[in-house]
Amino acid sequence: MDKRSNKKIVKKKVVKKKKKNRVKRFFLGILLIALIALLGFGTYSWYSLYKMGQNMDNKNPKDIVETPKVEKNDPVNILIVGVDIGDPKLKGANVPKRTDTMMVMHYDPKEKKAHIVSVPRDTKVEINGGAQKINNAHVLGGMKGAIDSVEELLGIDINYYVKLDYEGFRKVIDSIGGVDMPIEYNMNYDDPGQNLSIHFKKGTVAHLDGKKAEEFFRWRKNNDNTGLAEGDIGRIRNQHLFIEKVIEKAKSPSIVLKLKDILDIASKYITTNMSPKEIISYGMSVAKVDSSNIKMSTLAGEGKYIGKTSYFIYDEEKSTELLKELRGSKTMAIDKGSLNIKVLNTTKKSGLAANYAEYLRKMGYTHIETGNAERVNESKIIFNKPLEDSVIKNIKREFKINKIEQNSGSEGNSDITVMLGEDQDYIK
């Protein structure tokens, strides 16, 4: 081979090498740009999530709630609430608002299962010694009041909360591109006072953008009073069907292209006590849960009028299995037979202490003695020895007395003293 041929071969190799280097540099450049974009989006995402967690500081001071944290991979209970518009005549961040929707999402990272439990908004609870609908707890005490009511009602710990109003709800649904929803009922309802007009035809499939989704979510009766025979329970069933469609949409690959818009909306309209790290961790984890492992249910109970007020009366006995799941391994966490309880009647109601003691025995408490004491107006529980917060919370719920005191000493040989005041009635 002559020198001229050698030079040509060498030249070709150099050209090929240069081309390879250019191609390599091109792909490295693309990769670098992608990494920078990813890093930028990641930083932006983190900032958006941070703002979401800080929304509480800019809105209602009552939304700043300390809740029990959990260890990694432990089950968690997340309270999800949607609030109404409040009084349209009032303006500002702290306008009292009722919870129009209230759900507890129990998520078990180890089992990779989620259970969403709806709490009817008319559920009867005790707040400040009086009967209230649970949707009023947020009006009276913000998120702290809502969390306290749910914890006392169900005997569970709430670890985190997520809150949004209807404006935020509409924006979030718009940001994911809406959902297609089969319509099972003729829906015709108008409320000019709330600027609400709902019109859907049975047997059609409606594309629900944010505004239409709100209409579907809120409907339960028509202008002629036809509609859902089950009232709010039927409305909750509709909401569950809608949530299934949202979960289906959120799991589709197309959602990735909408993440920026979703984060923009979420950071502005959603309030939570989760940190950015927790939002990302739980968000990614829940996103991987198979749809077949996401269950939805509603508290058991029935509607009942007390006086002129209609309530939903929660049935704890019919919710036994559900409660076991929500409480996890912390179900009561106490040996009832090991507690020494003293029940004292401070009123002139004959046999009140004996009546209450019999109620406690039916609940599984065995070591109970009764007696009398000086009059008090409000019933209270006195804890004469240290107990865990979760145990105290469950005892308050089972004893049906909200006022508690901690006694540094001991009341004879009793672990718990119950003072029955003038507000206490006989338990049938």
C-alpha positions as CSV (number, residue, x, y, z in Angstrom):
1,M,0.0,0.0,0.0
2,D,1.5,3.4,-1.0
3,K,1.8,6.5,1.2
4,R,-1.1,8.2,-0.6
5,S,-3.5,5.4,0.3
6,N,-2.3,5.4,3.9
7,K,-3.0,9.1,4.2
8,K,-6.5,8.6,2.8
9,I,-7.3,5.9,5.4
10,V,-5.9,7.9,8.3
11,K,-7.9,11.0,7.1
12,K,-11.1,8.9,7.0
13,K,-10.5,7.6,10.5
14,V,-9.9,11.1,11.8
15,V,-13.1,12.3,10.1
16,K,-15.1,9.4,11.6
17,K,-13.6,10.0,15.0
18,K,-14.5,13.7,14.7
19,K,-18.0,12.8,13.7
20,K,-18.3,10.3,16.6
21,N,-17.0,13.0,19.0
22,R,-19.5,15.5,17.6
23,V,-22.4,13.0,18.0
24,K,-21.2,12.2,21.5
25,R,-20.9,15.9,22.4
26,F,-24.4,16.4,20.9
27,F,-26.0,13.7,23.0
28,L,-24.0,14.9,26.1
29,G,-25.3,18.4,25.4
30,I,-28.9,17.1,25.2
31,L,-28.4,15.1,28.4
32,L,-27.0,18.1,30.1
33,I,-29.9,20.3,29.0
34,A,-32.3,17.6,30.2
35,L,-30.6,17.4,33.5
36,I,-30.6,21.2,33.9
37,A,-34.3,21.2,32.9
38,L,-35.0,18.4,35.4
39,L,-33.1,20.1,38.1
40,G,-34.9,23.4,37.3
41,F,-38.2,21.6,37.4
42,G,-37.3,19.8,40.5
43,T,-36.3,23.0,42.2
44,Y,-39.5,24.7,41.0
45,S,-41.5,21.6,42.2
46,W,-39.9,21.8,45.6
47,Y,-40.6,25.5,45.8
48,S,-44.2,24.9,44.8
49,L,-44.6,22.2,47.3
50,Y,-43.0,24.4,50.0
51,K,-45.5,27.1,49.2
52,M,-48.3,24.6,49.5
53,G,-47.1,23.7,53.0
54,Q,-46.8,27.4,53.9
55,N,-50.3,28.4,52.7
56,M,-51.6,27.9,56.3
57,D,-49.5,30.8,57.4
58,N,-51.1,33.1,54.9
59,K,-54.7,32.0,55.5
60,N,-56.1,30.8,58.8
61,P,-54.0,30.6,62.0
62,K,-56.3,27.7,63.1
63,D,-54.9,25.7,60.2
64,I,-51.5,25.5,62.0
65,V,-51.9,22.1,63.6
66,E,-49.4,19.8,65.2
67,T,-50.3,16.2,64.4
68,P,-48.6,13.0,65.4
69,K,-45.8,12.1,63.0
70,V,-45.1,8.5,61.8
71,E,-42.1,6.4,61.3
72,K,-41.1,5.5,57.7
73,N,-43.4,2.7,56.2
74,D,-45.9,3.0,59.1
75,P,-49.6,3.4,58.1
76,V,-50.9,7.0,58.0
77,N,-54.3,8.7,58.2
78,I,-54.7,11.8,56.0
79,L,-57.8,14.0,56.5
80,I,-58.9,15.4,53.2
81,V,-61.5,18.2,53.3
82,G,-63.2,20.5,50.8
83,V,-64.7,23.6,52.3
84,D,-67.6,25.7,50.9
85,I,-67.6,29.4,50.1
86,G,-68.8,30.5,53.5
87,D,-70.9,33.7,53.7
88,P,-70.6,35.3,50.2
89,K,-71.0,38.8,51.8
90,L,-67.8,38.3,53.9
91,K,-64.3,38.8,52.3
92,G,-60.9,37.7,53.4
93,A,-58.8,34.6,54.2
94,N,-60.4,33.9,57.5
95,V,-64.1,33.7,56.5
96,P,-65.7,30.8,58.5
97,K,-66.3,27.9,56.1
98,R,-68.0,24.6,56.6
99,T,-66.6,21.3,55.3
100,D,-68.7,20.2,52.4
101,T,-66.7,17.1,51.9
102,M,-64.7,15.2,54.5
103,M,-62.6,12.0,53.9
104,V,-60.0,10.0,55.8
105,M,-57.5,8.3,53.6
106,H,-55.7,5.5,55.3
107,Y,-52.6,4.5,53.5
108,D,-50.4,1.5,54.3
109,P,-47.0,1.7,52.5
110,K,-46.0,-1.9,53.4
111,E,-49.2,-3.4,52.1
112,K,-49.4,-0.9,49.2
113,K,-53.1,-0.3,50.0
114,A,-55.2,2.8,50.4
115,H,-58.7,3.1,51.9
116,I,-60.7,6.3,51.5
117,V,-63.5,6.7,54.1
118,S,-66.1,9.4,53.7
119,V,-67.5,11.1,56.8
120,P,-71.1,12.4,56.1
121,R,-71.2,16.2,56.7
122,D,-74.3,15.9,58.9
123,T,-72.6,13.4,61.3
124,K,-73.6,14.3,64.9
125,V,-70.6,15.1,67.2
126,E,-70.1,16.9,70.5
127,I,-68.3,20.3,70.3
128,N,-67.8,22.4,73.3
129,G,-70.4,20.4,75.2
130,G,-73.1,20.7,72.6
131,A,-74.4,18.7,69.6
132,Q,-73.2,19.9,66.3
133,K,-72.9,18.6,62.7
134,I,-69.3,17.7,62.0
135,N,-69.2,20.1,59.0
136,N,-69.5,22.9,61.5
137,A,-66.3,21.8,63.3
138,H,-64.1,23.7,60.8
139,V,-66.2,26.9,61.2
140,L,-65.7,26.8,65.0
141,G,-62.1,25.7,65.2
142,G,-60.4,25.6,61.7
143,M,-58.5,22.5,60.8
144,K,-57.7,21.8,64.4
145,G,-61.4,21.7,65.2
146,A,-62.1,19.4,62.2
147,I,-59.2,17.1,63.1
148,D,-60.2,16.9,66.8
149,S,-63.8,16.0,65.9
150,V,-62.7,13.2,63.5
151,E,-60.2,11.8,66.0
152,E,-62.7,11.8,68.8
153,L,-65.5,10.4,66.7
154,L,-63.4,7.5,65.3
155,G,-60.8,7.0,68.0
156,I,-57.9,7.4,65.5
157,D,-54.9,9.6,65.0
158,I,-54.9,12.0,62.1
159,N,-51.3,12.3,60.9
160,Y,-51.7,14.9,58.0
161,Y,-54.4,17.0,56.4
162,V,-55.1,18.4,53.0
163,K,-57.6,21.2,52.4
164,L,-59.0,23.0,49.4
165,D,-62.0,25.1,48.6
166,Y,-64.2,24.9,45.5
167,E,-62.2,27.4,43.6
168,G,-59.1,25.2,44.1
169,F,-61.1,22.1,43.3
170,R,-62.2,23.6,39.9
171,K,-58.6,24.7,39.1
172,V,-57.1,21.3,40.0
173,I,-59.7,19.4,37.8
174,D,-59.0,21.9,34.9
175,S,-55.2,21.4,35.4
176,I,-55.5,17.6,34.8
177,G,-57.7,18.2,31.7
178,G,-61.0,17.2,33.3
179,V,-62.6,13.7,33.3
180,D,-65.3,11.9,31.3
181,M,-68.2,10.8,33.6
182,P,-71.2,8.5,32.8
183,I,-74.3,10.3,34.1
184,E,-76.7,7.9,36.0
185,Y,-79.4,10.5,37.0
186,N,-81.2,13.4,35.5
187,M,-79.7,16.3,37.3
188,N,-81.6,19.7,37.3
189,Y,-80.9,22.0,40.2
190,D,-80.6,25.8,40.3
191,D,-79.5,28.0,43.3
192,P,-79.0,31.6,42.2
193,G,-77.8,32.5,45.7
194,Q,-74.7,30.3,45.3
195,N,-74.5,30.9,41.5
196,L,-75.0,27.2,41.1
197,S,-76.8,25.7,38.1
198,I,-76.6,21.9,37.6
199,H,-77.9,20.3,34.4
200,F,-76.9,16.7,33.3
201,K,-78.9,14.2,31.3
202,K,-79.2,10.5,32.4
203,G,-77.5,8.0,30.1
204,T,-75.0,10.5,28.6
205,V,-71.3,10.7,29.2
206,A,-70.3,14.3,30.2
207,H,-66.9,15.7,30.0
208,L,-66.4,17.4,33.4
209,D,-64.1,20.4,33.5
210,G,-63.6,22.1,36.8
211,K,-67.0,24.0,36.8
212,K,-68.9,20.9,35.7
213,A,-67.1,18.7,38.1
214,E,-68.1,21.0,41.0
215,E,-71.7,20.8,39.8
216,F,-71.6,17.0,39.7
217,F,-69.8,16.7,43.0
218,R,-72.4,18.9,44.8
219,W,-75.7,17.6,43.4
220,R,-78.1,15.6,45.5
221,K,-81.6,16.8,44.6
222,N,-83.5,18.5,41.8
223,N,-85.6,21.6,41.7
224,D,-88.8,19.4,42.0
225,N,-87.2,17.6,45.1
226,T,-86.6,14.4,43.1
227,G,-83.1,13.1,43.2
228,L,-81.0,10.9,45.5
229,A,-83.3,9.0,47.9
230,E,-80.3,8.5,50.3
231,G,-79.5,12.3,50.4
232,D,-75.9,13.0,51.4
233,I,-75.0,9.2,51.4
234,G,-76.1,9.0,47.7
235,R,-74.1,12.2,47.0
236,I,-71.0,10.5,48.6
237,R,-71.5,7.5,46.3
238,N,-71.4,9.9,43.3
239,Q,-68.3,11.5,44.7
240,H,-66.6,8.1,45.0
241,L,-67.4,7.4,41.3
242,F,-65.9,10.7,40.4
243,I,-62.7,10.2,42.5
244,E,-62.2,6.8,40.7
245,K,-62.2,8.7,37.4
246,V,-59.7,11.3,38.8
247,I,-57.4,8.5,40.0
248,E,-57.6,6.8,36.6
249,K,-56.7,10.1,34.9
250,A,-53.9,10.8,37.4
251,K,-52.3,7.5,36.6
252,S,-52.2,8.1,32.8
253,P,-48.8,8.9,31.1
254,S,-50.2,12.2,29.7
255,I,-50.4,13.6,33.2
256,V,-46.6,14.1,33.2
257,L,-46.9,16.9,30.7
258,K,-49.3,18.7,33.0
259,L,-47.3,18.5,36.2
260,K,-46.1,22.1,36.1
261,D,-49.7,23.4,35.8
262,I,-50.9,21.0,38.6
263,L,-48.1,22.2,40.9
264,D,-48.9,25.8,40.1
265,I,-52.5,25.3,41.1
266,A,-51.7,23.1,44.1
267,S,-49.2,25.6,45.6
268,K,-51.8,28.3,45.4
269,Y,-55.0,26.6,46.5
270,I,-54.1,23.6,48.6
271,T,-53.3,23.9,52.3
272,T,-51.5,21.0,54.0
273,N,-49.2,20.4,57.0
274,M,-47.0,18.0,55.0
275,S,-43.5,19.0,54.2
276,P,-42.3,19.0,50.5
277,K,-40.4,15.8,51.2
278,E,-43.5,14.1,52.7
279,I,-45.7,15.3,49.8
280,I,-43.2,13.8,47.2
281,S,-42.7,10.6,49.2
282,Y,-46.4,9.8,49.8
283,G,-47.4,11.2,46.4
284,M,-44.9,8.9,44.5
285,S,-45.8,5.9,46.8
286,V,-49.6,6.3,46.4
287,A,-49.2,6.8,42.7
288,K,-47.8,3.3,42.4
289,V,-50.7,1.7,44.2
290,D,-52.8,-0.5,41.9
291,S,-56.3,0.7,41.4
292,S,-57.6,-2.6,42.8
293,N,-55.9,-1.9,46.1
294,I,-57.7,1.5,46.5
295,K,-60.9,1.0,48.4
296,M,-63.7,3.6,49.1
297,S,-66.4,3.4,51.7
298,T,-68.6,5.5,53.9
299,L,-69.2,5.5,57.7
300,A,-72.1,3.2,58.7
301,G,-75.1,4.9,60.3
302,E,-78.5,6.4,59.6
303,G,-80.3,9.8,59.3
304,K,-82.3,10.9,62.3
305,Y,-84.1,14.0,63.5
306,I,-83.2,15.3,67.0
307,G,-85.6,18.1,67.7
308,K,-85.9,20.0,64.4
309,T,-82.3,19.2,63.3
310,S,-81.5,16.3,60.9
311,Y,-78.3,14.4,61.8
312,F,-76.4,11.4,60.5
313,I,-76.0,9.1,63.5
314,Y,-72.7,7.1,63.2
315,D,-73.0,3.4,64.1
316,E,-69.7,2.3,65.7
317,E,-70.7,-1.3,66.0
318,K,-71.3,-1.6,62.2
319,S,-68.0,0.1,61.5
320,T,-65.9,-2.4,63.6
321,E,-63.8,-3.7,60.7
322,L,-63.3,-0.3,59.2
323,L,-62.1,1.1,62.5
324,K,-59.6,-1.7,63.0
325,E,-58.1,-0.7,59.7
326,L,-58.0,3.0,60.4
327,R,-56.6,2.5,63.9
328,G,-54.0,0.0,62.7
329,S,-52.0,-1.6,65.5
330,K,-53.0,1.2,68.0
331,T,-56.6,-0.2,68.5
332,M,-57.3,0.9,72.1
333,A,-53.7,-0.1,73.1
334,I,-54.9,-0.7,76.7
335,D,-56.1,-3.6,78.8
336,K,-59.5,-2.3,80.0
337,G,-59.5,-4.9,82.8
338,S,-56.4,-3.5,84.3
339,L,-57.8,0.0,85.0
340,N,-59.3,0.9,88.4
341,I,-62.1,3.4,87.8
342,K,-64.0,5.5,90.4
343,V,-67.3,7.0,89.2
344,L,-68.6,9.8,91.4
345,N,-72.1,11.3,91.3
346,T,-72.0,15.1,92.1
347,T,-75.7,15.6,91.4
348,K,-79.0,14.9,93.1
349,K,-79.9,12.4,90.3
350,S,-80.4,9.2,92.1
351,G,-78.5,6.2,90.7
352,L,-76.6,8.2,88.2
353,A,-73.2,6.8,89.1
354,A,-74.6,3.2,89.1
355,N,-76.1,3.8,85.7
356,Y,-72.9,5.1,84.3
357,A,-70.8,2.3,85.8
358,E,-73.1,-0.2,84.1
359,Y,-72.5,1.5,80.8
360,L,-68.7,1.2,81.3
361,R,-69.0,-2.5,82.1
362,K,-70.8,-3.0,78.8
363,M,-67.8,-1.3,77.2
364,G,-65.4,-3.9,78.8
365,Y,-64.2,-2.1,81.9
366,T,-64.4,-4.3,85.0
367,H,-62.9,-2.6,88.1
368,I,-65.4,0.1,88.9
369,E,-66.5,1.6,92.2
370,T,-69.1,4.3,92.7
371,G,-69.7,7.1,95.2
372,N,-70.7,10.7,95.7
373,A,-68.8,14.0,95.7
374,E,-69.4,17.7,95.9
375,R,-71.4,19.2,93.0
376,V,-69.8,20.2,89.7
377,N,-71.6,21.6,86.7
378,E,-69.6,20.0,83.9
379,S,-68.6,16.3,83.9
380,K,-64.9,15.5,83.7
381,I,-62.4,12.7,83.6
382,I,-59.4,12.9,86.0
383,F,-56.4,10.8,85.0
384,N,-54.5,9.8,88.1
385,K,-51.6,8.2,86.3
386,P,-49.8,9.0,83.0
387,L,-51.3,7.4,79.9
388,E,-50.4,7.7,76.2
389,D,-52.2,10.4,74.2
390,S,-53.8,7.8,72.0
391,V,-55.2,6.0,75.0
392,I,-56.6,9.2,76.5
393,K,-58.2,10.0,73.2
394,N,-59.9,6.6,73.1
395,I,-61.0,6.9,76.7
396,K,-62.6,10.3,76.1
397,R,-64.4,8.9,73.1
398,E,-65.7,5.8,74.9
399,F,-66.6,7.6,78.1
400,K,-68.4,10.3,76.1
401,I,-66.9,13.1,78.3
402,N,-64.7,15.8,76.7
403,K,-63.3,17.6,79.7
404,I,-60.2,16.0,81.1
405,E,-57.7,16.8,83.9
406,Q,-54.3,15.3,84.8
407,N,-53.7,14.7,88.5
408,S,-50.1,14.6,89.5
409,G,-51.0,12.6,92.7
410,S,-53.3,9.6,92.9
411,E,-57.0,9.4,93.9
412,G,-56.9,6.6,96.4
413,N,-56.4,3.4,94.4
414,S,-58.1,4.6,91.2
415,D,-56.3,5.2,87.9
416,I,-59.2,7.2,86.5
417,T,-61.8,9.2,88.4
418,V,-65.1,10.2,86.6
419,M,-66.9,13.2,88.0
420,L,-70.6,13.2,86.8
421,G,-71.8,16.8,86.7
422,E,-75.2,18.4,86.1
423,D,-74.7,18.0,82.4
424,Q,-74.7,14.2,82.7
425,D,-78.0,12.3,81.9
426,Y,-78.8,8.7,82.4
427,I,-77.6,6.4,79.7
428,K,-80.3,4.1,78.3
